[in-house]
Amino acid sequence: MLSFTHGLVVQALFDPERFPPEHQIRLADEFLTGLRLAENR
């Protein structure tokens, strides 16, 4: 979780046009959904 968050923050800092807040939220939601699905297996 920490690595994902750190990576997203770094990418957003270096390329804010490609990583607007809405895109960051969508990526975080998809990541968390993947964790939840993996936990239920």
N, CA, C and O atoms as a Tripos MOL2 file, in Angstrom:
@<TRIPOS>MOLECULE
protein
  164   163    41     0     0
PROTEIN
NO_CHARGES

@<TRIPOS>ATOM
      1 N           0.8260   -1.1830    0.0000 N.3       1 MET1
      2 CA          0.0000    0.0000    0.0000 C.3       1 MET1
      3 C           0.8780    1.2580    0.0000 C.2       1 MET1
      4 O           0.6220    2.2100   -0.7370 O.2       1 MET1
      5 N           1.8940    1.2400    0.8220 N.am      2 LEU2
      6 CA          2.7680    2.4110    0.9130 C.3       2 LEU2
      7 C           3.4870    2.6660   -0.4060 C.2       2 LEU2
      8 O           3.6070    3.8110   -0.8420 O.2       2 LEU2
      9 N           3.9600    1.6050   -1.0350 N.am      3 SER3
     10 CA          4.6740    1.7650   -2.3120 C.3       3 SER3
     11 C           3.7590    2.3370   -3.3830 C.2       3 SER3
     12 O           4.1650    3.2070   -4.1540 O.2       3 SER3
     13 N           2.5230    1.8490   -3.4320 N.am      4 PHE4
     14 CA          1.5670    2.3590   -4.4140 C.3       4 PHE4
     15 C           1.3150    3.8470   -4.1780 C.2       4 PHE4
     16 O           1.3580    4.6460   -5.1140 O.2       4 PHE4
     17 N           1.0560    4.2100   -2.9400 N.am      5 THR5
     18 CA          0.7660    5.6040   -2.6050 C.3       5 THR5
     19 C           1.9530    6.5010   -2.9360 C.2       5 THR5
     20 O           1.7830    7.5690   -3.5250 O.2       5 THR5
     21 N           3.1310    6.0770   -2.5660 N.am      6 HIS6
     22 CA          4.3330    6.8620   -2.8450 C.3       6 HIS6
     23 C           4.5220    7.0350   -4.3450 C.2       6 HIS6
     24 O           4.8120    8.1360   -4.8140 O.2       6 HIS6
     25 N           4.3610    5.9580   -5.0940 N.am      7 GLY7
     26 CA          4.5090    6.0260   -6.5470 C.3       7 GLY7
     27 C           3.5130    6.9710   -7.1860 C.2       7 GLY7
     28 O           3.8620    7.7330   -8.0880 O.2       7 GLY7
     29 N           2.2830    6.9250   -6.7240 N.am      8 LEU8
     30 CA          1.2510    7.8050   -7.2660 C.3       8 LEU8
     31 C           1.5640    9.2680   -6.9620 C.2       8 LEU8
     32 O           1.4100   10.1320   -7.8260 O.2       8 LEU8
     33 N           1.9990    9.5430   -5.7490 N.am      9 VAL9
     34 CA          2.3480   10.9170   -5.3680 C.3       9 VAL9
     35 C           3.5000   11.4360   -6.2250 C.2       9 VAL9
     36 O           3.4540   12.5630   -6.7160 O.2       9 VAL9
     37 N           4.5210   10.6200   -6.4010 N.am     10 VAL10
     38 CA          5.6730   11.0450   -7.2040 C.3      10 VAL10
     39 C           5.2510   11.3200   -8.6430 C.2      10 VAL10
     40 O           5.6400   12.3360   -9.2200 O.2      10 VAL10
     41 N           4.4630   10.4280   -9.2230 N.am     11 GLN11
     42 CA          4.0080   10.6360  -10.5960 C.3      11 GLN11
     43 C           3.1610   11.8980  -10.7070 C.2      11 GLN11
     44 O           3.3060   12.6610  -11.6620 O.2      11 GLN11
     45 N           2.2850   12.1190   -9.7430 N.am     12 ALA12
     46 CA          1.4270   13.3050   -9.7740 C.3      12 ALA12
     47 C           2.2470   14.5860   -9.6330 C.2      12 ALA12
     48 O           1.9140   15.6040  -10.2400 O.2      12 ALA12
     49 N           3.3020   14.5440   -8.8460 N.am     13 LEU13
     50 CA          4.1490   15.7280   -8.6900 C.3      13 LEU13
     51 C           4.9150   16.0600   -9.9640 C.2      13 LEU13
     52 O           5.0610   17.2280  -10.3250 O.2      13 LEU13
     53 N           5.4020   15.0210  -10.6420 N.am     14 PHE14
     54 CA          6.2090   15.2500  -11.8400 C.3      14 PHE14
     55 C           5.3850   15.4400  -13.1070 C.2      14 PHE14
     56 O           5.8770   16.0050  -14.0830 O.2      14 PHE14
     57 N           4.1420   14.9770  -13.1050 N.am     15 ASP15
     58 CA          3.2990   15.0920  -14.3000 C.3      15 ASP15
     59 C           1.8520   15.3740  -13.8950 C.2      15 ASP15
     60 O           0.9760   14.5360  -14.1100 O.2      15 ASP15
     61 N           1.5910   16.5540  -13.3060 N.am     16 PRO16
     62 CA          0.2530   16.8480  -12.7850 C.3      16 PRO16
     63 C          -0.8410   16.8720  -13.8470 C.2      16 PRO16
     64 O          -2.0030   16.6010  -13.5420 O.2      16 PRO16
     65 N          -0.4860   17.1910  -15.0870 N.am     17 GLU17
     66 CA         -1.5100   17.2040  -16.1350 C.3      17 GLU17
     67 C          -1.9990   15.7920  -16.4490 C.2      17 GLU17
     68 O          -3.1650   15.5950  -16.7890 O.2      17 GLU17
     69 N          -1.1230   14.8360  -16.3370 N.am     18 ARG18
     70 CA         -1.4880   13.4440  -16.6150 C.3      18 ARG18
     71 C          -2.1540   12.7770  -15.4080 C.2      18 ARG18
     72 O          -2.8400   11.7670  -15.5620 O.2      18 ARG18
     73 N          -1.9580   13.3270  -14.2260 N.am     19 PHE19
     74 CA         -2.4920   12.7420  -13.0000 C.3      19 PHE19
     75 C          -3.3110   13.7670  -12.2120 C.2      19 PHE19
     76 O          -2.9450   14.1130  -11.0880 O.2      19 PHE19
     77 N          -4.4220   14.2590  -12.7910 N.am     20 PRO20
     78 CA         -5.2740   15.1810  -12.0420 C.3      20 PRO20
     79 C          -5.9250   14.4360  -10.8680 C.2      20 PRO20
     80 O          -5.9190   13.2060  -10.8380 O.2      20 PRO20
     81 N          -6.4800   15.1660   -9.9150 N.am     21 PRO21
     82 CA         -7.0660   14.5240   -8.7330 C.3      21 PRO21
     83 C          -8.0660   13.4110   -9.0550 C.2      21 PRO21
     84 O          -8.0720   12.3760   -8.3880 O.2      21 PRO21
     85 N          -8.9050   13.6130  -10.0620 N.am     22 GLU22
     86 CA         -9.9110   12.5980  -10.3950 C.3      22 GLU22
     87 C          -9.2450   11.2900  -10.8220 C.2      22 GLU22
     88 O          -9.7040   10.2040  -10.4650 O.2      22 GLU22
     89 N          -8.1730   11.4040  -11.5800 N.am     23 HIS23
     90 CA         -7.4530   10.2100  -12.0400 C.3      23 HIS23
     91 C          -6.7690    9.5210  -10.8580 C.2      23 HIS23
     92 O          -6.7500    8.2920  -10.7790 O.2      23 HIS23
     93 N          -6.2180   10.2970   -9.9580 N.am     24 GLN24
     94 CA         -5.5760    9.7320   -8.7710 C.3      24 GLN24
     95 C          -6.5880    8.9650   -7.9270 C.2      24 GLN24
     96 O          -6.2930    7.8770   -7.4320 O.2      24 GLN24
     97 N          -7.7660    9.5260   -7.7660 N.am     25 ILE25
     98 CA         -8.8150    8.8580   -6.9840 C.3      25 ILE25
     99 C          -9.2200    7.5540   -7.6480 C.2      25 ILE25
    100 O          -9.3790    6.5330   -6.9780 O.2      25 ILE25
    101 N          -9.3880    7.5850   -8.9760 N.am     26 ARG26
    102 CA         -9.7750    6.3740   -9.6990 C.3      26 ARG26
    103 C          -8.6990    5.2880   -9.5460 C.2      26 ARG26
    104 O          -9.0240    4.1230   -9.3130 O.2      26 ARG26
    105 N          -7.4380    5.6620   -9.6730 N.am     27 LEU27
    106 CA         -6.3560    4.6930   -9.5110 C.3      27 LEU27
    107 C          -6.3430    4.1040   -8.0990 C.2      27 LEU27
    108 O          -6.1660    2.8980   -7.9290 O.2      27 LEU27
    109 N          -6.5290    4.9460   -7.1010 N.am     28 ALA28
    110 CA         -6.5490    4.4650   -5.7140 C.3      28 ALA28
    111 C          -7.7360    3.5380   -5.4830 C.2      28 ALA28
    112 O          -7.5930    2.5060   -4.8270 O.2      28 ALA28
    113 N          -8.9050    3.8920   -6.0110 N.am     29 ASP29
    114 CA        -10.0890    3.0390   -5.8740 C.3      29 ASP29
    115 C          -9.8640    1.6730   -6.5170 C.2      29 ASP29
    116 O         -10.2190    0.6440   -5.9430 O.2      29 ASP29
    117 N          -9.2740    1.6700   -7.7100 N.am     30 GLU30
    118 CA         -9.0050    0.4060   -8.3970 C.3      30 GLU30
    119 C          -7.9860   -0.4350   -7.6280 C.2      30 GLU30
    120 O          -8.1180   -1.6570   -7.5510 O.2      30 GLU30
    121 N          -6.9920    0.2080   -7.0710 N.am     31 PHE31
    122 CA         -5.9870   -0.5110   -6.2890 C.3      31 PHE31
    123 C          -6.6260   -1.1440   -5.0540 C.2      31 PHE31
    124 O          -6.3830   -2.3130   -4.7550 O.2      31 PHE31
    125 N          -7.4390   -0.3730   -4.3400 N.am     32 LEU32
    126 CA         -8.0900   -0.8910   -3.1380 C.3      32 LEU32
    127 C          -9.0740   -2.0090   -3.4660 C.2      32 LEU32
    128 O          -9.1930   -2.9720   -2.7090 O.2      32 LEU32
    129 N          -9.7720   -1.8890   -4.5790 N.am     33 THR33
    130 CA        -10.6810   -2.9500   -5.0090 C.3      33 THR33
    131 C          -9.9010   -4.2290   -5.2780 C.2      33 THR33
    132 O         -10.3380   -5.3180   -4.9050 O.2      33 THR33
    133 N          -8.7510   -4.0990   -5.9240 N.am     34 GLY34
    134 CA         -7.9090   -5.2640   -6.1820 C.3      34 GLY34
    135 C          -7.4460   -5.9300   -4.8980 C.2      34 GLY34
    136 O          -7.3960   -7.1580   -4.8210 O.2      34 GLY34
    137 N          -7.1100   -5.1480   -3.9020 N.am     35 LEU35
    138 CA         -6.7120   -5.7190   -2.6110 C.3      35 LEU35
    139 C          -7.8710   -6.4750   -1.9700 C.2      35 LEU35
    140 O          -7.6910   -7.5620   -1.4230 O.2      35 LEU35
    141 N          -9.0480   -5.8920   -2.0440 N.am     36 ARG36
    142 CA        -10.2280   -6.5170   -1.4540 C.3      36 ARG36
    143 C         -10.5410   -7.8340   -2.1630 C.2      36 ARG36
    144 O         -10.8480   -8.8310   -1.5090 O.2      36 ARG36
    145 N         -10.4650   -7.8450   -3.4950 N.am     37 LEU37
    146 CA        -10.7430   -9.0650   -4.2550 C.3      37 LEU37
    147 C          -9.7120  -10.1450   -3.9440 C.2      37 LEU37
    148 O         -10.0650  -11.3170   -3.8130 O.2      37 LEU37
    149 N          -8.4570   -9.7660   -3.8270 N.am     38 ALA38
    150 CA         -7.4020  -10.7300   -3.5100 C.3      38 ALA38
    151 C          -7.6010  -11.3210   -2.1190 C.2      38 ALA38
    152 O          -7.3040  -12.4930   -1.8880 O.2      38 ALA38
    153 N          -8.1000  -10.5120   -1.2020 N.am     39 GLU39
    154 CA         -8.3240  -10.9750    0.1700 C.3      39 GLU39
    155 C          -9.4460  -12.0040    0.2260 C.2      39 GLU39
    156 O          -9.4180  -12.9050    1.0640 O.2      39 GLU39
    157 N         -10.4310  -11.8790   -0.6570 N.am     40 ASN40
    158 CA        -11.5920  -12.7740   -0.6440 C.3      40 ASN40
    159 C         -11.3430  -14.0880   -1.3750 C.2      40 ASN40
    160 O         -12.2350  -14.9340   -1.4240 O.2      40 ASN40
    161 N         -10.1700  -14.2800   -1.9360 N.am     41 ARG41
    162 CA         -9.8810  -15.5370   -2.6550 C.3      41 ARG41
    163 C          -9.5160  -16.6340   -1.7200 C.2      41 ARG41
    164 O          -9.2440  -17.7520   -2.1560 O.2      41 ARG41
@<TRIPOS>BOND
     1     1     2 1
     2     2     3 1
     3     3     4 2
     4     3     5 am
     5     5     6 1
     6     6     7 1
     7     7     8 2
     8     7     9 am
     9     9    10 1
    10    10    11 1
    11    11    12 2
    12    11    13 am
    13    13    14 1
    14    14    15 1
    15    15    16 2
    16    15    17 am
    17    17    18 1
    18    18    19 1
    19    19    20 2
    20    19    21 am
    21    21    22 1
    22    22    23 1
    23    23    24 2
    24    23    25 am
    25    25    26 1
    26    26    27 1
    27    27    28 2
    28    27    29 am
    29    29    30 1
    30    30    31 1
    31    31    32 2
    32    31    33 am
    33    33    34 1
    34    34    35 1
    35    35    36 2
    36    35    37 am
    37    37    38 1
    38    38    39 1
    39    39    40 2
    40    39    41 am
    41    41    42 1
    42    42    43 1
    43    43    44 2
    44    43    45 am
    45    45    46 1
    46    46    47 1
    47    47    48 2
    48    47    49 am
    49    49    50 1
    50    50    51 1
    51    51    52 2
    52    51    53 am
    53    53    54 1
    54    54    55 1
    55    55    56 2
    56    55    57 am
    57    57    58 1
    58    58    59 1
    59    59    60 2
    60    59    61 am
    61    61    62 1
    62    62    63 1
    63    63    64 2
    64    63    65 am
    65    65    66 1
    66    66    67 1
    67    67    68 2
    68    67    69 am
    69    69    70 1
    70    70    71 1
    71    71    72 2
    72    71    73 am
    73    73    74 1
    74    74    75 1
    75    75    76 2
    76    75    77 am
    77    77    78 1
    78    78    79 1
    79    79    80 2
    80    79    81 am
    81    81    82 1
    82    82    83 1
    83    83    84 2
    84    83    85 am
    85    85    86 1
    86    86    87 1
    87    87    88 2
    88    87    89 am
    89    89    90 1
    90    90    91 1
    91    91    92 2
    92    91    93 am
    93    93    94 1
    94    94    95 1
    95    95    96 2
    96    95    97 am
    97    97    98 1
    98    98    99 1
    99    99   100 2
   100    99   101 am
   101   101   102 1
   102   102   103 1
   103   103   104 2
   104   103   105 am
   105   105   106 1
   106   106   107 1
   107   107   108 2
   108   107   109 am
   109   109   110 1
   110   110   111 1
   111   111   112 2
   112   111   113 am
   113   113   114 1
   114   114   115 1
   115   115   116 2
   116   115   117 am
   117   117   118 1
   118   118   119 1
   119   119   120 2
   120   119   121 am
   121   121   122 1
   122   122   123 1
   123   123   124 2
   124   123   125 am
   125   125   126 1
   126   126   127 1
   127   127   128 2
   128   127   129 am
   129   129   130 1
   130   130   131 1
   131   131   132 2
   132   131   133 am
   133   133   134 1
   134   134   135 1
   135   135   136 2
   136   135   137 am
   137   137   138 1
   138   138   139 1
   139   139   140 2
   140   139   141 am
   141   141   142 1
   142   142   143 1
   143   143   144 2
   144   143   145 am
   145   145   146 1
   146   146   147 1
   147   147   148 2
   148   147   149 am
   149   149   150 1
   150   150   151 1
   151   151   152 2
   152   151   153 am
   153   153   154 1
   154   154   155 1
   155   155   156 2
   156   155   157 am
   157   157   158 1
   158   158   159 1
   159   159   160 2
   160   159   161 am
   161   161   162 1
   162   162   163 1
   163   163   164 2
@<TRIPOS>SUBSTRUCTURE
     1 MET1         2 RESIDUE 1 A MET
     2 LEU2         6 RESIDUE 1 A LEU
     3 SER3        10 RESIDUE 1 A SER
     4 PHE4        14 RESIDUE 1 A PHE
     5 THR5        18 RESIDUE 1 A THR
     6 HIS6        22 RESIDUE 1 A HIS
     7 GLY7        26 RESIDUE 1 A GLY
     8 LEU8        30 RESIDUE 1 A LEU
     9 VAL9        34 RESIDUE 1 A VAL
    10 VAL10       38 RESIDUE 1 A VAL
    11 GLN11       42 RESIDUE 1 A GLN
    12 ALA12       46 RESIDUE 1 A ALA
    13 LEU13       50 RESIDUE 1 A LEU
    14 PHE14       54 RESIDUE 1 A PHE
    15 ASP15       58 RESIDUE 1 A ASP
    16 PRO16       62 RESIDUE 1 A PRO
    17 GLU17       66 RESIDUE 1 A GLU
    18 ARG18       70 RESIDUE 1 A ARG
    19 PHE19       74 RESIDUE 1 A PHE
    20 PRO20       78 RESIDUE 1 A PRO
    21 PRO21       82 RESIDUE 1 A PRO
    22 GLU22       86 RESIDUE 1 A GLU
    23 HIS23       90 RESIDUE 1 A HIS
    24 GLN24       94 RESIDUE 1 A GLN
    25 ILE25       98 RESIDUE 1 A ILE
    26 ARG26      102 RESIDUE 1 A ARG
    27 LEU27      106 RESIDUE 1 A LEU
    28 ALA28      110 RESIDUE 1 A ALA
    29 ASP29      114 RESIDUE 1 A ASP
    30 GLU30      118 RESIDUE 1 A GLU
    31 PHE31      122 RESIDUE 1 A PHE
    32 LEU32      126 RESIDUE 1 A LEU
    33 THR33      130 RESIDUE 1 A THR
    34 GLY34      134 RESIDUE 1 A GLY
    35 LEU35      138 RESIDUE 1 A LEU
    36 ARG36      142 RESIDUE 1 A ARG
    37 LEU37      146 RESIDUE 1 A LEU
    38 ALA38      150 RESIDUE 1 A ALA
    39 GLU39      154 RESIDUE 1 A GLU
    40 ASN40      158 RESIDUE 1 A ASN
    41 ARG41      162 RESIDUE 1 A ARG
